[in-house]
Amino acid sequence: MLGVYVHLPFCERKCNYCAFISFTNIQEQEENYVNHLLEEIEQSKNKYFEGKKEKIDTIYLGGGTPSIVKLENIEKILDAIKNNFYLSENNEITIECNPNSLDINKLKFYKKVGINRLSIGVQTLDDKDLKIINRLHTSEQAIDVVRQAREVGFENISVDLLIGLKNQTKENFIKQIEVLKNLGVKHFSCYMIQVENGTKLEQLYNLDKNIILNEDESVDIYEKTADFFNKSEFLRYEISNFAVKGFESKHNYKYWTGENYIGFGMAAHSYINGIRYANPKNFSQYYLGENISKEVLTKKQIIEEHIMLGFRCNNGVNIPFLNSLGYDITQNSDYKFMKEKNIIIEKNDKVYLNPNYYGVNNFIIVKLLP
């Protein structure tokens, strides 16, 4: 079933590590942007689906910081999607939020309009690290917001945490997870911080390499984190994502398993029946509907993506599917060695990456590409 992504590129302040397409101090653009979003949603049936209403089961409002967008505009966007698509009963509707831009009334409103999953950008419960990465909230605010969300009735709460921040240790990172888990968080996305080109973090890192942990220290924390979740009721269903069974992100799973999804808004991507579309990355071109790229994936690209994504999550790599595209992965010169060493695990018609090797997954994937 189709998934829908909506990009809302508005932020109160740019985080030091952020390389996403987002902008600050442009709230005056919101009404104009939302009007174009509604128009794009309205036109999508004719543009992609020959005038038919497609069935969807996930909606994901991402950014940017969707939780700073006016509530009436959030409702308009959701109404437009519901009017132009058939929304399944067993749906997942997610909104990305920052702790400082949430309150009890906003949470109640989200619940009222059908949002049933929160993705909260906590990043860390260490106030010193929050300042280093230029976050607006405090650890106390993050804890309060999770507590309020539970009080309002949100069962499906995900939090983002960054691995590799300056003041982190294995012990205090696990403690942060325990605090949030005890508040009722059912999903954790734990990402290793990256120094992206053009970010403020890159400038700070060039001045002082100790502003974040080195790779070995970060991997050590990641492995300890995976071990902690492995001993609890959480399943690692993708390299960076851990969830209680039934609380995996249905929407993100679409990206990792090659399902169809459609993206609305500036810089949003879509993947429909082997064709990838990408909207322009600036307001003027987006408003004019210019420079929408379209790429028909080759067999080689589909093979490579299937292998890369399959080894990142517990869905695995489908051997007959690769065979149908003309690539027998089992004949790869490194395949037999990796299978014998239990680096990869073959089961029925699929092959999986041994979770013990997730930390070096890129190296292994490269070896198994055609």
C-alpha positions as CSV (number, residue, x, y, z in Angstrom):
1,M,0.0,0.0,0.0
2,L,1.1,3.6,-0.7
3,G,2.7,5.8,1.9
4,V,2.5,9.6,1.9
5,Y,5.3,12.0,3.0
6,V,4.8,15.7,3.5
7,H,7.8,18.0,3.9
8,L,7.3,21.1,6.1
9,P,10.6,22.9,5.9
10,F,10.1,25.5,8.7
11,C,12.4,25.6,11.8
12,E,12.8,28.0,14.8
13,R,16.5,27.5,14.7
14,K,18.9,25.4,12.6
15,C,20.6,22.6,14.6
16,N,24.4,22.5,14.2
17,Y,24.4,19.0,12.7
18,C,21.4,19.5,10.3
19,A,21.9,19.1,6.5
20,F,18.2,18.8,5.7
21,I,16.3,21.3,3.5
22,S,14.9,23.5,6.2
23,F,14.7,27.2,6.9
24,T,14.4,29.6,9.9
25,N,12.7,32.9,10.3
26,I,10.4,32.4,7.3
27,Q,7.0,31.7,9.0
28,E,5.5,34.4,6.8
29,Q,6.0,31.8,3.9
30,E,3.8,29.3,5.7
31,E,0.4,30.2,4.2
32,N,1.7,30.4,0.6
33,Y,3.6,27.1,1.1
34,V,0.6,25.3,2.5
35,N,-1.6,26.5,-0.4
36,H,0.9,25.1,-2.9
37,L,1.0,21.8,-0.9
38,L,-2.8,21.5,-1.0
39,E,-2.7,22.1,-4.8
40,E,0.0,19.5,-5.3
41,I,-1.9,17.0,-3.3
42,E,-5.1,17.7,-5.3
43,Q,-3.2,17.3,-8.6
44,S,-1.4,14.1,-7.7
45,K,-4.2,11.7,-8.7
46,N,-4.1,12.9,-12.3
47,K,-0.3,13.3,-12.3
48,Y,0.7,9.9,-11.0
49,F,-2.4,7.6,-10.9
50,E,-4.5,8.3,-14.0
51,G,-7.2,10.1,-11.9
52,K,-7.7,7.2,-9.5
53,K,-7.8,7.5,-5.7
54,E,-5.1,5.2,-4.4
55,K,-5.3,3.5,-1.0
56,I,-2.7,4.6,1.6
57,D,-1.9,3.3,5.1
58,T,0.8,5.8,6.3
59,I,1.1,9.6,6.4
60,Y,4.3,11.1,7.6
61,L,4.6,14.9,8.4
62,G,8.4,15.6,8.4
63,G,10.6,18.6,8.2
64,G,12.0,20.9,9.3
65,T,9.8,21.1,12.4
66,P,6.2,20.3,11.6
67,S,5.2,21.0,15.3
68,I,5.7,24.8,14.7
69,V,3.2,24.8,11.8
70,K,-0.2,26.3,12.6
71,L,-2.7,23.8,13.8
72,E,-5.3,24.8,11.2
73,N,-2.7,24.2,8.5
74,I,-1.9,20.7,9.8
75,E,-5.6,19.9,9.7
76,K,-5.9,21.3,6.1
77,I,-3.0,19.1,4.9
78,L,-4.5,16.0,6.5
79,D,-8.0,16.7,5.1
80,A,-6.5,17.2,1.6
81,I,-4.8,13.8,1.8
82,K,-7.9,12.1,3.1
83,N,-10.0,13.7,0.3
84,N,-7.6,12.6,-2.4
85,F,-6.6,9.1,-1.2
86,Y,-8.4,6.2,0.5
87,L,-7.0,6.0,4.1
88,S,-7.0,2.5,5.4
89,E,-8.5,1.8,8.8
90,N,-5.3,0.4,10.2
91,N,-3.3,3.6,9.5
92,E,-0.2,5.2,10.9
93,I,-0.1,9.0,10.9
94,T,3.1,10.5,12.2
95,I,4.2,14.0,13.0
96,E,7.8,15.0,13.8
97,C,8.0,17.3,16.8
98,N,10.6,19.1,18.9
99,P,10.0,19.2,22.7
100,N,10.1,23.0,22.9
101,S,7.3,23.4,20.3
102,L,4.9,21.0,21.9
103,D,2.3,21.6,24.7
104,I,-0.7,19.8,26.0
105,N,-3.2,21.6,23.8
106,K,-1.2,20.9,20.7
107,L,-1.0,17.2,21.6
108,K,-4.8,17.1,22.2
109,F,-5.3,18.7,18.8
110,Y,-3.0,16.2,17.0
111,K,-5.0,13.4,18.6
112,K,-8.3,14.9,17.5
113,V,-7.3,15.2,13.8
114,G,-6.2,11.6,13.7
115,I,-2.4,11.7,14.3
116,N,-1.6,8.5,16.2
117,R,2.2,8.5,16.2
118,L,4.7,11.1,17.5
119,S,8.4,11.2,16.4
120,I,10.0,13.5,19.0
121,G,13.5,14.9,18.4
122,V,14.9,14.5,21.9
123,Q,18.5,13.9,20.6
124,T,20.0,13.7,24.1
125,L,19.0,14.2,27.8
126,D,22.3,15.9,28.5
127,D,21.9,19.7,28.7
128,K,25.5,20.4,27.9
129,D,25.3,18.4,24.7
130,L,22.0,20.0,23.8
131,K,23.8,23.4,23.8
132,I,26.6,22.1,21.7
133,I,24.3,21.0,18.9
134,N,22.2,24.2,19.3
135,R,18.9,22.6,20.4
136,L,16.2,24.9,21.8
137,H,14.8,22.5,24.5
138,T,16.2,21.2,27.8
139,S,16.3,17.6,29.0
140,E,13.5,18.5,31.5
141,Q,11.3,19.8,28.6
142,A,11.9,16.6,26.7
143,I,10.9,14.4,29.6
144,D,7.8,16.6,30.3
145,V,6.6,16.4,26.7
146,V,6.8,12.6,26.6
147,R,4.9,12.4,29.9
148,Q,2.2,14.8,28.5
149,A,1.9,12.8,25.3
150,R,1.2,9.7,27.3
151,E,-1.3,11.5,29.4
152,V,-3.1,12.7,26.3
153,G,-3.3,9.1,25.1
154,F,-0.5,8.6,22.6
155,E,0.7,5.0,22.8
156,N,2.9,5.1,19.7
157,I,5.8,7.4,20.6
158,S,9.2,7.4,19.0
159,V,12.2,9.4,20.0
160,D,15.4,10.3,18.1
161,L,18.7,10.0,20.0
162,L,22.2,10.9,18.7
163,I,25.2,8.7,19.4
164,G,28.6,10.3,19.5
165,L,28.0,13.6,21.4
166,K,30.9,15.0,23.4
167,N,29.6,14.2,26.9
168,Q,28.3,10.7,26.2
169,T,29.4,7.5,27.8
170,K,28.0,4.0,27.4
171,E,26.6,4.3,30.9
172,N,24.9,7.7,30.6
173,F,23.5,6.9,27.2
174,I,21.8,3.7,28.4
175,K,20.4,5.7,31.4
176,Q,18.8,8.2,29.0
177,I,17.2,5.3,27.1
178,E,15.9,3.8,30.4
179,V,14.4,7.1,31.5
180,L,12.5,7.4,28.2
181,K,11.6,3.8,28.1
182,N,10.1,4.0,31.6
183,L,7.9,6.9,30.4
184,G,6.4,4.6,27.8
185,V,8.4,5.3,24.7
186,K,8.0,2.3,22.3
187,H,10.4,3.2,19.5
188,F,13.9,4.5,19.5
189,S,15.9,5.8,16.5
190,C,19.6,5.9,17.6
191,Y,21.7,7.6,14.9
192,M,25.5,8.2,15.0
193,I,26.1,11.9,14.6
194,Q,27.6,12.8,11.2
195,V,29.7,15.8,10.3
196,E,27.9,16.9,7.2
197,N,29.3,19.4,4.6
198,G,28.1,22.9,5.0
199,T,26.8,22.6,8.6
200,K,27.8,24.6,11.6
201,L,29.0,21.3,13.2
202,E,31.6,21.0,10.3
203,Q,33.0,24.4,11.2
204,L,33.2,23.6,14.9
205,Y,34.7,20.2,14.2
206,N,37.4,21.7,12.0
207,L,38.3,23.9,15.0
208,D,38.1,21.2,17.6
209,K,37.9,17.4,16.7
210,N,36.9,16.7,20.3
211,I,33.6,18.3,19.9
212,I,32.2,14.9,19.2
213,L,33.4,11.3,20.0
214,N,35.6,9.5,17.6
215,E,34.2,6.6,15.5
216,D,35.5,3.8,17.7
217,E,33.9,5.4,20.8
218,S,30.6,5.9,18.9
219,V,30.6,2.3,17.7
220,D,31.2,1.1,21.2
221,I,28.1,3.1,22.5
222,Y,26.1,1.8,19.6
223,E,27.0,-1.8,20.3
224,K,26.2,-1.4,24.0
225,T,22.9,0.2,23.0
226,A,22.0,-2.7,20.7
227,D,22.9,-5.2,23.5
228,F,20.7,-3.3,25.9
229,F,17.7,-3.5,23.6
230,N,18.4,-7.1,22.7
231,K,17.9,-8.0,26.4
232,S,14.6,-6.1,26.6
233,E,11.4,-6.4,24.6
234,F,12.7,-4.2,21.8
235,L,13.5,-5.5,18.4
236,R,16.3,-4.0,16.2
237,Y,14.4,-4.1,12.9
238,E,16.7,-1.7,11.1
239,I,20.3,-0.8,11.9
240,S,19.4,2.4,13.8
241,N,15.8,1.6,14.8
242,F,14.6,-0.4,17.8
243,A,10.9,-1.0,18.6
244,V,8.5,-3.0,20.8
245,K,6.8,-5.5,18.5
246,G,4.0,-3.8,16.7
247,F,5.4,-0.3,17.1
248,E,7.9,-0.4,14.1
249,S,7.6,2.6,11.8
250,K,5.3,1.3,9.0
251,H,6.1,4.4,6.9
252,N,9.9,4.1,7.2
253,Y,9.6,0.4,6.4
254,K,8.4,1.4,3.0
255,Y,11.7,3.1,2.2
256,W,13.7,0.1,3.4
257,T,11.7,-2.5,1.6
258,G,11.2,-0.8,-1.8
259,E,7.4,-0.1,-1.4
260,N,5.7,2.8,-3.2
261,Y,5.5,6.2,-1.5
262,I,4.6,9.7,-2.7
263,G,6.2,12.9,-1.3
264,F,4.6,16.3,-1.3
265,G,6.4,19.6,-0.7
266,M,9.8,21.2,-1.5
267,A,12.6,18.6,-1.8
268,A,10.2,15.7,-1.3
269,H,10.9,12.4,-3.1
270,S,8.5,9.8,-4.4
271,Y,9.0,6.3,-5.6
272,I,6.3,4.8,-7.7
273,N,6.6,1.6,-9.7
274,G,10.3,1.8,-10.3
275,I,10.4,5.5,-11.0
276,R,11.9,8.0,-8.6
277,Y,10.6,11.6,-8.6
278,A,12.2,14.6,-6.7
279,N,10.7,18.0,-6.1
280,P,13.0,21.1,-6.4
281,K,14.9,22.3,-3.3
282,N,13.9,26.0,-3.4
283,F,10.6,27.8,-2.9
284,S,10.4,29.6,-6.3
285,Q,10.9,26.5,-8.4
286,Y,8.6,24.5,-6.2
287,Y,5.9,27.1,-6.5
288,L,6.3,27.2,-10.3
289,G,6.3,23.4,-10.5
290,E,9.7,23.5,-12.3
291,N,12.7,21.1,-12.3
292,I,10.9,18.0,-10.9
293,S,13.3,15.3,-11.7
294,K,12.2,11.9,-12.9
295,E,14.5,8.8,-12.9
296,V,13.5,5.4,-14.2
297,L,15.7,3.0,-12.2
298,T,17.8,0.5,-14.2
299,K,17.9,-3.1,-13.2
300,K,21.4,-2.5,-11.8
301,Q,20.1,0.3,-9.6
302,I,17.2,-1.8,-8.3
303,I,19.6,-4.7,-7.5
304,E,22.0,-2.4,-5.6
305,E,19.2,-0.7,-3.7
306,H,17.6,-4.0,-2.8
307,I,20.9,-5.3,-1.4
308,M,21.8,-2.1,0.5
309,L,18.3,-1.7,2.1
310,G,17.8,-5.4,2.7
311,F,21.0,-5.7,4.7
312,R,20.1,-2.7,6.7
313,C,16.9,-4.2,8.1
314,N,15.5,-7.5,9.3
315,N,13.6,-7.9,6.0
316,G,16.7,-9.3,4.4
317,V,17.7,-9.7,0.7
318,N,15.4,-11.8,-1.5
319,I,17.5,-14.1,-3.6
320,P,14.9,-15.1,-6.2
321,F,14.0,-11.4,-6.7
322,L,17.7,-10.7,-7.5
323,N,17.8,-13.7,-9.8
324,S,14.7,-12.3,-11.7
325,L,16.8,-9.2,-12.4
326,G,19.7,-11.2,-13.6
327,Y,22.0,-11.2,-10.6
328,D,22.7,-14.4,-8.6
329,I,24.2,-13.1,-5.4
330,T,25.1,-16.6,-4.2
331,Q,27.7,-16.7,-7.0
332,N,29.5,-13.5,-5.8
333,S,33.1,-14.4,-5.0
334,D,32.8,-13.1,-1.4
335,Y,29.4,-14.7,-0.7
336,K,30.5,-18.2,0.2
337,F,33.3,-16.9,2.5
338,M,30.8,-14.6,4.4
339,K,28.3,-17.4,4.7
340,E,30.9,-19.8,6.1
341,K,32.0,-17.2,8.6
342,N,28.4,-16.5,9.6
343,I,28.7,-12.8,8.5
344,I,25.6,-13.4,6.4
345,I,22.9,-15.9,7.2
346,E,20.9,-17.7,4.5
347,K,17.5,-18.8,5.4
348,N,14.9,-20.1,2.9
349,D,15.0,-17.8,-0.1
350,K,16.5,-14.9,1.8
351,V,19.9,-13.8,3.1
352,Y,20.4,-11.6,6.1
353,L,23.3,-9.7,7.6
354,N,24.3,-11.1,11.0
355,P,23.4,-8.2,13.5
356,N,26.9,-8.6,15.0
357,Y,28.3,-7.0,11.8
358,Y,25.9,-4.1,11.5
359,G,28.7,-1.7,12.6
360,V,30.6,-2.5,9.4
361,N,27.6,-3.1,7.1
362,N,28.8,-0.7,4.4
363,F,32.0,-2.6,3.9
364,I,30.1,-5.9,3.6
365,I,27.4,-4.5,1.2
366,V,30.0,-3.1,-1.2
367,K,31.6,-6.6,-1.4
368,L,28.2,-8.2,-2.4
369,L,27.1,-5.7,-5.0
370,P,27.3,-6.9,-8.7
